[in-house]
Amino acid sequence: MSDTLNQKVKDLLPAMIRCRRDLHKYAESGWTEFRTASLVAARLKELGYSLTTGAAAVKKESMMGAPAPNVLKAHQERAVSQGADPALVAGMEGGLTGLWADLPCGGPGPRFALRFDMDANDAVETDAPGHVPNKGGFASINKGVMHACAHDGHVAIGLAVAELLAELKDSLKGSIRLIFQPAEEGVRGAAPMVDAGCVREVDFILGVHMGVKADKKGLLICGARKFLATSKWDVRIQGKSSHAGSDPHMGRNALLAACAAALNLHAISRHGEGPTRITVGKLEAGQGRNVIPPNAFMALETRGATTELNDYMTSEAARIIKAAAEMWGCTYAVSTVGGTKSGESSEAMVDEICSLARAMPAFSDVRGIEDFTGSEDFAHMMTEVQRQGGLGTYIQVGTILKAGHHNDHFDFDEDDLAPAAELLVRVVRHYLGGKK
């Protein structure tokens, strides 16, 4: 297959584009990817993979930031109305949309895992006539949700890779695991899948993303370092309302407690061992002009260059929130709605992938490990594999972006799906003993 792989991928490109456009039209955000996951599951089953889905693939107790049950139910019903398999969707009730698929090869050997994220962004897609999804009739029809980060392309790549590896399996030694992850946005989906066992006994793991730092055609970044660990919190402060004119002393001002917390959260001392971040991105409080505010809500996040630095930030944040609430006689509750670890690609794996990529004409600029300086849920899976003694890396495939990630004009060059899929197959074949 070495001489024909490139042609096989080219032959699959039209199907990859159709898949990407279908997913783009029916975009689904984190924990609501019922239609996407059911289509993935059905195709993988056709290809001969054994599936792990539902409660076996996502540990419900570890889920973060999931919508309310009635919201999830509405999304399930919408998915079925938009073509999802009702039986498959029923098995994902409660937002259990993650899955993985296993394929044994022709003999004993290592287990190689590939991760593909599935969720879209909470964003409204532009109605500009020149926007390619508008011109092509595949702009999102699901209100307030659009694929603005190429995850639709990642799923299309994953299904093409699944098909090609199914053809190759008898010539390889070991096994293949394809992980389709929900809720990457907000870094919510990796931990529940890791806790369910998605990377157990995995020897190698690879994550892929179109664009990000690779912002031109032909560029490939084969590794990443400085993934920032992060925690996402929702904080609710409860005070006591009273008349602001006649009885202000009877109230407990939740707004002032929240403001005190917000100011002092941003005053947390930076750490001498590396960069840290904190942001209160949203603060809402109060009920009326003449009412002592009885309630407040803050959405905040912390980040750190390492998991330990992020732990320092969350510890300090918890201390400050508690003190601010107590100072104003209020109570409070903190909910963790997202979070992931820091991480760094395995250099040995990066070197091997660089060598394979440089033999492909599609990649004219192949680079090794570069700084990521953001957060990515894949880091949680990668660091767990490394903790077990395995290797992992995260590659970024160059493409021309029409606008930045998470922008309402976001789009990418669909032709770049093909080299991404080809590279992943070449990497798996290399590690599982196939011909180079």
C-alpha positions as CSV (number, residue, x, y, z in Angstrom):
1,M,0.0,0.0,0.0
2,S,3.0,2.2,0.3
3,D,2.9,3.2,-3.4
4,T,-0.8,3.6,-3.5
5,L,-1.6,5.3,-0.2
6,N,-1.4,8.8,-1.6
7,Q,-3.8,7.9,-4.4
8,K,-6.2,6.2,-2.0
9,V,-6.4,9.3,0.1
10,K,-7.0,11.5,-2.9
11,D,-9.8,9.2,-3.9
12,L,-11.3,9.6,-0.4
13,L,-11.1,13.3,-0.4
14,P,-14.6,14.0,-2.0
15,A,-16.1,11.8,0.7
16,M,-14.2,13.6,3.4
17,I,-15.4,16.9,2.2
18,R,-19.0,15.7,2.1
19,C,-18.7,14.4,5.6
20,R,-17.1,17.6,6.8
21,R,-19.9,19.7,5.2
22,D,-22.6,17.5,6.6
23,L,-21.2,17.9,10.1
24,H,-20.8,21.6,9.6
25,K,-24.4,22.0,8.6
26,Y,-25.6,20.1,11.7
27,A,-23.2,21.6,14.3
28,E,-23.5,20.3,17.8
29,S,-21.7,21.8,20.9
30,G,-20.2,20.0,23.9
31,W,-22.1,17.1,25.4
32,T,-24.8,17.4,22.7
33,E,-23.0,15.7,19.8
34,F,-25.7,13.1,19.5
35,R,-26.0,13.2,15.7
36,T,-22.2,13.4,15.1
37,A,-21.4,10.6,17.5
38,S,-24.1,8.3,16.1
39,L,-22.9,8.8,12.5
40,V,-19.4,8.1,13.6
41,A,-20.4,5.0,15.5
42,A,-22.4,3.6,12.6
43,R,-19.6,4.1,10.2
44,L,-17.0,2.5,12.4
45,K,-19.2,-0.5,13.0
46,E,-19.5,-0.9,9.2
47,L,-15.8,-0.9,9.0
48,G,-15.4,-3.8,11.5
49,Y,-14.4,-1.9,14.6
50,S,-15.6,-2.9,18.1
51,L,-17.2,0.1,19.8
52,T,-17.2,1.4,23.4
53,T,-20.0,3.9,23.9
54,G,-22.3,5.5,26.4
55,A,-21.6,5.0,30.1
56,A,-18.7,2.7,29.2
57,A,-16.9,5.4,27.3
58,V,-17.7,8.5,29.5
59,K,-17.7,8.4,33.3
60,K,-20.8,10.4,34.2
61,E,-19.5,11.4,37.6
62,S,-16.5,13.1,36.0
63,M,-18.5,15.2,33.5
64,M,-18.0,18.9,33.7
65,G,-20.2,21.7,32.4
66,A,-22.9,19.5,31.0
67,P,-26.2,21.2,30.0
68,A,-29.4,20.6,32.1
69,P,-31.2,17.3,31.5
70,N,-34.1,19.0,29.7
71,V,-31.6,20.7,27.3
72,L,-29.9,17.4,26.6
73,K,-33.2,15.8,25.9
74,A,-34.1,18.5,23.4
75,H,-30.8,18.0,21.6
76,Q,-31.3,14.3,21.5
77,E,-34.7,14.8,19.8
78,R,-33.2,17.3,17.4
79,A,-30.4,14.9,16.5
80,V,-32.9,12.2,15.6
81,S,-35.0,14.7,13.5
82,Q,-31.8,15.5,11.6
83,G,-31.0,11.9,10.7
84,A,-29.3,10.3,13.7
85,D,-29.9,6.6,14.5
86,P,-32.5,6.6,17.4
87,A,-31.1,3.5,19.0
88,L,-27.6,4.8,19.0
89,V,-28.7,8.2,20.4
90,A,-30.7,6.5,23.1
91,G,-27.5,4.9,24.3
92,M,-25.9,8.3,24.8
93,E,-28.7,9.7,27.0
94,G,-27.5,12.3,29.4
95,G,-24.8,13.6,27.1
96,L,-22.6,10.5,27.1
97,T,-21.5,11.2,23.5
98,G,-17.9,10.1,23.7
99,L,-16.8,6.8,22.1
100,W,-13.8,4.8,21.0
101,A,-13.3,2.1,18.5
102,D,-10.8,-0.8,18.6
103,L,-9.4,-2.8,15.7
104,P,-7.0,-5.7,16.3
105,C,-4.3,-6.1,13.7
106,G,-2.5,-9.2,12.3
107,G,-0.5,-10.1,15.4
108,P,0.5,-9.0,18.9
109,G,2.1,-5.6,19.4
110,P,1.5,-2.1,20.8
111,R,-1.7,-0.2,21.0
112,F,-1.8,3.0,19.0
113,A,-4.5,5.6,19.7
114,L,-5.7,8.6,17.7
115,R,-7.9,11.3,19.2
116,F,-10.4,13.3,17.2
117,D,-12.6,16.0,18.8
118,M,-16.2,16.4,17.6
119,D,-17.8,19.4,19.2
120,A,-18.7,22.8,17.7
121,N,-18.6,26.2,19.2
122,D,-21.3,28.3,20.9
123,A,-21.2,30.9,18.2
124,V,-23.5,32.4,15.5
125,E,-22.1,31.8,12.0
126,T,-21.8,34.8,9.7
127,D,-24.5,35.4,7.1
128,A,-22.0,37.0,4.7
129,P,-22.7,35.9,1.1
130,G,-19.0,35.3,0.4
131,H,-18.6,32.9,3.3
132,V,-17.9,29.5,1.7
133,P,-20.4,27.5,3.8
134,N,-23.1,30.0,2.8
135,K,-22.2,29.8,-0.8
136,G,-22.1,26.0,-0.6
137,G,-25.3,25.6,1.3
138,F,-23.7,24.0,4.3
139,A,-23.7,26.8,6.9
140,S,-24.9,25.7,10.4
141,I,-28.7,25.4,10.6
142,N,-28.5,24.9,14.4
143,K,-29.1,28.2,16.1
144,G,-26.2,29.6,18.0
145,V,-23.8,26.8,17.2
146,M,-21.1,26.6,14.5
147,H,-17.9,24.7,13.7
148,A,-15.4,27.5,14.1
149,C,-12.5,25.4,15.1
150,A,-12.2,22.7,12.4
151,H,-13.5,19.8,14.5
152,D,-15.9,18.9,11.7
153,G,-12.7,18.4,9.6
154,H,-11.1,16.3,12.3
155,V,-14.0,13.9,12.4
156,A,-13.9,13.6,8.6
157,I,-10.2,12.9,8.8
158,G,-10.8,10.3,11.5
159,L,-13.4,8.4,9.5
160,A,-11.1,8.3,6.4
161,V,-8.2,7.1,8.6
162,A,-10.5,4.4,10.0
163,E,-11.3,3.2,6.5
164,L,-7.7,3.1,5.4
165,L,-6.4,1.4,8.5
166,A,-9.2,-1.3,8.3
167,E,-7.7,-2.2,4.9
168,L,-4.2,-2.4,6.4
169,K,-4.9,-4.2,9.6
170,D,-3.7,-7.7,8.5
171,S,-0.2,-6.3,7.7
172,L,0.2,-4.6,11.1
173,K,1.1,-5.9,14.5
174,G,-0.8,-4.6,17.5
175,S,-4.1,-2.8,17.7
176,I,-5.6,0.5,16.8
177,R,-7.9,2.7,19.0
178,L,-9.7,5.7,17.5
179,I,-11.1,8.0,20.2
180,F,-13.8,10.4,19.3
181,Q,-14.1,13.0,22.0
182,P,-16.9,15.4,22.9
183,A,-16.7,18.7,24.7
184,E,-13.1,19.7,23.9
185,E,-14.2,23.3,23.9
186,G,-14.1,24.4,27.5
187,V,-11.7,21.4,28.1
188,R,-14.5,19.2,29.5
189,G,-14.4,16.0,27.6
190,A,-11.0,14.3,28.1
191,A,-11.1,13.7,31.8
192,P,-14.4,11.7,31.8
193,M,-13.1,9.5,28.9
194,V,-9.8,9.0,30.6
195,D,-11.6,8.0,33.8
196,A,-13.7,5.6,31.8
197,G,-10.5,3.9,30.4
198,C,-10.0,5.4,26.9
199,V,-6.2,5.4,27.2
200,R,-5.7,2.4,29.4
201,E,-2.9,0.2,28.0
202,V,-2.3,2.6,25.2
203,D,1.4,2.7,24.1
204,F,1.2,5.6,21.6
205,I,-1.3,8.4,21.2
206,L,-1.5,11.1,18.6
207,G,-3.8,14.2,18.5
208,V,-4.3,16.4,15.4
209,H,-5.6,19.9,14.7
210,M,-6.0,21.8,11.5
211,G,-4.5,25.3,11.7
212,V,-3.9,26.8,15.1
213,K,-0.2,27.7,14.9
214,A,0.1,26.1,11.5
215,D,-1.4,28.9,9.4
216,K,-0.1,28.2,5.9
217,K,-0.4,25.4,3.4
218,G,2.4,22.9,3.6
219,L,3.4,23.7,7.2
220,L,3.4,20.8,9.7
221,I,4.2,21.2,13.4
222,C,4.9,17.7,14.8
223,G,4.9,18.5,18.5
224,A,3.8,20.9,21.1
225,R,5.0,22.1,24.5
226,K,3.7,24.6,27.0
227,F,0.1,23.4,27.0
228,L,-1.4,25.4,29.8
229,A,-3.2,23.5,32.6
230,T,-6.5,25.2,33.3
231,S,-9.6,25.1,35.6
232,K,-12.9,26.6,34.7
233,W,-15.2,27.6,37.6
234,D,-18.8,28.9,38.0
235,V,-19.1,30.7,41.3
236,R,-22.5,31.6,42.9
237,I,-22.6,33.9,45.9
238,Q,-25.8,34.0,48.0
239,G,-26.6,37.0,50.2
240,K,-29.8,38.5,51.5
241,S,-32.1,41.1,49.9
242,S,-33.5,44.0,51.8
243,H,-34.8,47.5,51.1
244,A,-31.9,49.7,50.1
245,G,-33.5,52.8,51.6
246,S,-35.1,51.8,54.9
247,D,-33.3,48.6,55.8
248,P,-29.9,48.4,54.1
249,H,-28.4,47.0,57.3
250,M,-30.6,44.0,57.1
251,G,-29.2,42.9,53.8
252,R,-26.1,40.9,52.8
253,N,-24.6,42.3,49.6
254,A,-23.6,39.5,47.2
255,L,-22.6,42.1,44.6
256,L,-20.0,43.6,46.8
257,A,-18.8,40.2,47.8
258,A,-18.3,39.3,44.2
259,C,-16.6,42.5,43.4
260,A,-14.2,42.1,46.3
261,A,-13.5,38.6,45.1
262,A,-13.0,39.6,41.5
263,L,-10.5,42.4,42.4
264,N,-8.5,40.2,44.7
265,L,-8.5,37.2,42.4
266,H,-6.7,39.4,39.8
267,A,-4.3,40.4,42.6
268,I,-3.0,36.8,43.2
269,S,0.8,36.9,43.3
270,R,2.3,35.5,40.1
271,H,4.5,32.4,40.7
272,G,8.3,32.4,40.4
273,E,8.4,29.0,38.8
274,G,6.4,29.9,35.7
275,P,3.6,31.7,34.0
276,T,0.1,31.8,35.5
277,R,-3.2,33.3,34.5
278,I,-6.6,34.2,36.0
279,T,-9.6,35.8,34.4
280,V,-13.0,36.7,35.7
281,G,-14.8,36.7,32.4
282,K,-18.3,37.3,33.6
283,L,-19.9,38.9,36.7
284,E,-23.6,39.3,37.1
285,A,-25.4,40.4,40.3
286,G,-28.4,42.0,41.8
287,Q,-32.1,42.5,41.1
288,G,-33.0,46.1,41.2
289,R,-31.9,49.7,41.9
290,N,-33.3,49.9,45.4
291,V,-32.7,46.3,46.5
292,I,-29.6,45.1,48.4
293,P,-28.2,42.5,45.9
294,P,-28.9,39.0,47.2
295,N,-27.1,37.0,44.5
296,A,-24.1,37.1,42.3
297,F,-22.5,34.9,39.6
298,M,-18.9,34.8,38.3
299,A,-17.5,32.8,35.5
300,L,-13.7,32.5,35.9
301,E,-10.7,30.5,34.8
302,T,-7.2,29.9,36.0
303,R,-4.2,28.7,34.0
304,G,-0.7,27.6,34.7
305,A,2.4,26.6,32.7
306,T,2.3,23.3,34.7
307,T,-0.5,21.4,36.4
308,E,1.2,22.3,39.7
309,L,1.2,26.0,38.9
310,N,-2.5,25.8,38.0
311,D,-3.1,24.1,41.3
312,Y,-1.5,27.0,43.1
313,M,-3.8,29.4,41.3
314,T,-7.0,27.4,42.2
315,S,-5.9,27.1,45.8
316,E,-5.4,30.8,46.0
317,A,-8.7,31.5,44.2
318,A,-10.6,29.3,46.5
319,R,-9.1,31.1,49.6
320,I,-10.0,34.5,48.2
321,I,-13.6,33.6,47.2
322,K,-14.2,32.1,50.7
323,A,-12.8,35.2,52.4
324,A,-14.8,37.7,50.2
325,A,-18.0,35.8,50.8
326,E,-17.5,35.7,54.6
327,M,-16.5,39.3,54.8
328,W,-19.9,40.3,53.4
329,G,-21.8,37.7,55.4
330,C,-22.7,35.6,52.3
331,T,-22.5,31.9,51.4
332,Y,-21.0,30.6,48.1
333,A,-20.7,27.5,45.9
334,V,-18.1,26.7,43.3
335,S,-18.8,24.4,40.4
336,T,-15.9,23.1,38.2
337,V,-17.2,23.2,34.6
338,G,-14.0,22.4,32.8
339,G,-10.3,21.7,33.2
340,T,-7.3,19.9,31.8
341,K,-3.6,19.3,32.5
342,S,-0.4,20.8,31.1
343,G,1.8,18.6,28.9
344,E,4.6,18.3,26.4
345,S,5.0,16.0,23.4
346,S,7.4,13.1,23.5
347,E,10.6,14.1,21.6
348,A,11.3,10.6,20.3
349,M,7.8,10.5,18.7
350,V,8.1,14.0,17.3
351,D,11.4,13.0,15.6
352,E,9.9,10.0,14.0
353,I,6.9,11.9,12.7
354,C,9.1,14.7,11.3
355,S,11.0,12.1,9.3
356,L,7.9,10.5,7.9
357,A,6.4,13.9,7.0
358,R,9.5,15.1,5.2
359,A,9.1,12.3,2.8
360,M,5.6,13.6,1.8
361,P,5.5,16.3,-0.9
362,A,2.5,17.9,0.7
363,F,4.6,19.2,3.5
364,S,7.2,21.8,2.5
365,D,7.9,23.1,6.0
366,V,8.2,20.4,8.7
367,R,8.9,21.6,12.2
368,G,9.5,19.8,15.5
369,I,8.2,20.8,19.0
370,E,6.9,24.4,19.3
371,D,5.3,26.3,22.0
372,F,1.5,26.0,22.1
373,T,0.8,28.6,25.0
374,G,-2.9,27.7,25.2
375,S,-4.9,24.9,26.7
376,E,-6.0,21.7,24.8
377,D,-8.0,18.8,26.3
378,F,-5.8,16.3,24.5
379,A,-3.0,17.1,27.0
380,H,-4.9,15.2,29.6
381,M,-4.9,12.1,27.5
382,M,-1.3,12.5,26.4
383,T,0.1,13.0,29.9
384,E,-1.8,9.9,31.1
385,V,-0.3,7.8,28.3
386,Q,3.1,9.1,29.2
387,R,2.6,8.4,32.9
388,Q,1.9,4.8,31.9
389,G,5.3,4.7,30.1
390,G,4.0,5.4,26.6
391,L,4.6,8.2,24.1
392,G,2.4,10.9,22.7
393,T,2.4,14.0,20.6
394,Y,0.1,16.7,19.1
395,I,0.4,17.7,15.5
396,Q,-0.9,20.8,13.7
397,V,-1.6,20.6,10.0
398,G,-1.1,23.8,8.0
399,T,-4.0,25.3,6.1
400,I,-5.1,28.7,4.9
401,L,-7.7,30.0,7.4
402,K,-10.4,32.4,6.2
403,A,-10.5,33.9,9.8
404,G,-9.1,33.0,13.2
405,H,-10.3,30.1,15.3
406,H,-13.7,30.7,17.1
407,N,-14.4,33.6,14.6
408,D,-17.9,33.6,13.0
409,H,-16.1,33.7,9.5
410,F,-13.9,30.7,10.3
411,D,-13.3,28.3,7.4
412,F,-10.3,26.3,6.2
413,D,-9.1,24.8,2.9
414,E,-10.7,21.4,2.6
415,D,-8.0,20.1,0.3
416,D,-5.7,19.9,3.4
417,L,-7.8,17.2,4.9
418,A,-6.1,14.7,2.5
419,P,-2.4,15.1,3.6
420,A,-3.6,15.1,7.3
421,A,-5.3,11.7,6.8
422,E,-2.3,10.3,4.8
423,L,0.2,11.4,7.5
424,L,-1.8,9.7,10.3
425,V,-2.0,6.4,8.4
426,R,1.7,6.6,7.7
427,V,2.5,7.2,11.4
428,V,0.3,4.3,12.6
429,R,1.8,2.0,9.9
430,H,5.3,3.0,11.0
431,Y,4.7,2.2,14.7
432,L,2.7,-1.0,14.1
433,G,5.3,-2.6,11.9
434,G,4.1,-1.9,8.4
435,K,6.3,-0.9,5.4
436,K,7.5,2.6,5.3
